[in-house]
Every structure is written in C-alpha cells, then in structure tokens.
Amino acid sequence: MKPSHAPENESLTLAEGRLLIQTARFAISTYLQSRKMIPTPNETTERLHRKSGVFVTLNKVKPIHELRGCIGFPYPEGPLIDSTIRAAIYAATEDPRFPAVTFDEFQGSITVEVTALTHPKPLPTTNRRNLPGMIEVGVHGLIVEGMGSSGLLLPQVATEWKWDASEFLSNCCMKAGLPPDSWLLDGVVVKTFEGDIFEEVQPSGDVRRKPIGEK
C-alpha cells in the first residue's frame, strides 16, 4: 500500500467518516462471530490511509445511554483505516472496565463512535499557570504524560461533563493516575490534539458528525 500524502490536519468528509464507522461496525461484528480480523476495505481515500491516531467509542443506548467501551491509539502508529479496525475490536473485547461485548448486544443496543486524531503537540511550559488559557474546550483533546504515567481525554469529554479548561486538565491528570494539580509540575508534559468525530445516530443507523457537547 502506498503511503498517504494527505495533509495531516485536513478534515475528513462525512462520507469518509461514514466509511470509518461502517468499517468499525463490520470489524466488530465479524470478530465477535468468527474471531477473525477483516482486511482493509478496497474503497477508501488517501486521507484514510494517512497515519493517524484514532479512538473507537462504543455507547450502549438501550435501555439507557452509557459508555460500553473505548480504546484507541493516541499517536499515528499506522494508516487510519487499519488502526480503526484494530481499535474497534479492542474497544469491544479488551476494555478492562467492561466485560466483552456480545454479538446480540452489539447488534441491537450499541452505537459506534470514531474520533480521528491530529498529531498531539506539547504545550509550552514557560509559565505553567497559563496552560488553561492555551486550551480550547470543545476543540482540544488532552494528553498528560509524567511520572511514568499518561492519560488521555477526547475533545468531546470536556463538554459532555461541562468542564472548563482547568477542570479538563485536572481530570486528565487523574486519568493518568496523578494528583489533579500535576499539570503545574515541571516534568509533566501536557499535549493537545484535535479530532474529527463521527457517530451512528442509532445502532447500524445513519452516521453524522457528532455535535461537540452532545452525548
């Protein structure tokens, strides 16, 4: 496969997002039935073959809306389409917070959400108290790295929980297993990234760009 030359920050189209969602759903359905990983789809675009981080989130919508699994790759380890396949399977079967998803459950009550990430970039730390002012809630996702640990929160999480930038930083530190004010410490690196977010409106249903702040 030829490497992609698509610009790193070029947004995906809705059609490309739809293909990512459909691929993720097919990958999970196939794996839950046969324990086999699907091949890369033939009908893709150059942007879907650029190296990109990606997270796949599974949301249970029946009987109530709740998280059912979320796993991904913060850094661009491989082509976006291939990483989406792997992340989808891992989200359904290897999220340590939840039991593995069953096929019947997946088909009837779970929606798929895919977030394609831009490359994470460290924020300057000349004055660490200025970090909240460098973060745009609803646009940026966060990665906190330090003290042998790391944590990541996707852009949509801050708005879903109605956090401001300082609360977003503190919660990302706690996601890393660190004290909430660790972002103020030298040696702790804070990185931001952005994401193209697509979701199913209902299980196996229409795909849309996810409105930021909406669960």
Long-range contacts (C-beta under 8 A, 24 or more apart in sequence): 1-40, 1-49, 1-79, 2-49, 3-49, 4-46, 4-47, 4-48, 4-49, 4-50, 4-51, 4-79, 5-46, 5-50, 6-45, 6-46, 6-47, 6-49, 6-50, 8-50, 8-118, 8-119, 9-118, 9-194, 10-47, 11-196, 12-47, 12-48, 12-116, 12-196, 12-198, 14-198, 14-207, 14-208, 14-209, 16-45, 16-47, 16-48, 17-114, 17-196, 17-198, 17-207, 17-209, 18-198, 18-207, 19-43, 19-44, 19-48, 19-81, 20-48, 20-80, 20-81, 20-84, 20-114, 20-116, 20-198, 21-112, 21-113, 21-114, 21-198, 21-199, 21-200, 21-207, 22-207, 23-81, 23-84, 23-85, 23-88, 24-56, 24-84, 24-85, 24-87, 24-88, 24-112, 24-114, 25-88, 25-112, 25-200, 25-204, 27-84, 27-85, 27-88, 27-89, 28-88, 28-89, 28-91, 28-92, 28-101, 28-106, 28-112, 29-103, 29-106, 29-107, 31-89, 31-92, 31-93, 32-92, 32-93, 32-101, 32-102, 32-103, 32-106, 33-103, 37-85, 37-86, 37-89, 38-85, 40-79, 40-81, 40-82, 40-85, 41-81, 44-81, 47-80, 48-79, 48-80, 48-81, 49-79, 49-80, 49-81, 50-76, 50-79, 50-80, 51-76, 51-77, 51-78, 51-79, 51-80, 52-76, 52-79, 52-80, 52-83, 52-116, 52-117, 52-118, 53-77, 53-83, 53-116, 53-117, 53-118, 53-119, 53-120, 53-193, 54-80, 54-83, 54-84, 54-87, 54-114, 54-115, 54-116, 54-117, 55-87, 55-114, 55-115, 55-117, 55-154, 55-195, 56-84, 56-87, 56-88, 56-90, 56-91, 56-112, 56-113, 56-114, 56-115, 57-91, 57-112, 57-113, 57-114, 57-115, 57-154, 58-91, 58-92, 58-101, 58-106, 58-110, 58-111, 58-112, 58-113, 59-110, 59-111, 59-113, 59-199, 59-215, 60-105, 60-109, 60-110, 61-109, 61-110, 61-111, 61-202, 61-203, 62-108, 62-109, 63-109, 65-215, 68-98, 68-101, 68-110, 69-95, 69-97, 69-98, 69-101, 70-95, 71-95, 72-115, 72-117, 74-117, 74-120, 74-143, 74-152, 74-193, 75-119, 75-120, 76-119, 80-116, 84-114, 84-116, 88-112, 88-114, 106-203, 107-203, 107-204, 108-203, 109-203, 110-203, 111-199, 111-200, 111-201, 111-202, 111-203, 111-205, 112-199, 112-200, 113-197, 113-198, 113-199, 113-200, 113-210, 114-197, 114-198, 114-199, 115-141, 115-154, 115-155, 115-156, 115-195, 115-196, 115-197, 115-198, 116-195, 116-196, 117-141, 117-193, 117-194, 117-195, 118-193, 118-194, 118-195, 119-193, 120-191, 120-192, 120-193, 121-191, 121-192, 121-193, 122-189, 122-190, 122-191, 123-190, 123-191, 123-192, 125-186, 125-189, 125-190, 128-183, 128-184, 128-185, 128-186, 129-184, 131-165, 131-169, 131-183, 131-190, 132-164, 132-165, 132-166, 132-169, 133-165, 134-192, 135-165, 135-168, 135-169, 135-192, 136-165, 137-163, 137-164, 137-165, 137-168, 138-212, 138-213, 139-194, 139-212, 140-192, 140-193, 140-194, 141-192, 141-193, 141-194, 141-195, 142-168, 142-169, 142-172, 142-190, 142-191, 142-192, 143-172, 143-189, 143-190, 143-191, 143-192, 143-193, 144-169, 144-172, 144-173, 144-175, 144-176, 144-178, 144-182, 144-183, 144-188, 144-189, 144-190, 144-191, 145-176, 145-188, 145-189, 145-191, 146-176, 146-178, 146-182, 146-185, 146-187, 146-188, 146-189, 147-178, 147-182, 147-187, 147-188, 149-176, 149-177, 149-178, 150-176, 151-175, 151-176, 151-177, 151-178, 154-195, 154-197, 155-194, 155-195, 155-197, 155-212, 156-195, 156-197, 156-210, 156-212, 156-213, 159-212, 159-213, 160-213, 160-214, 160-215
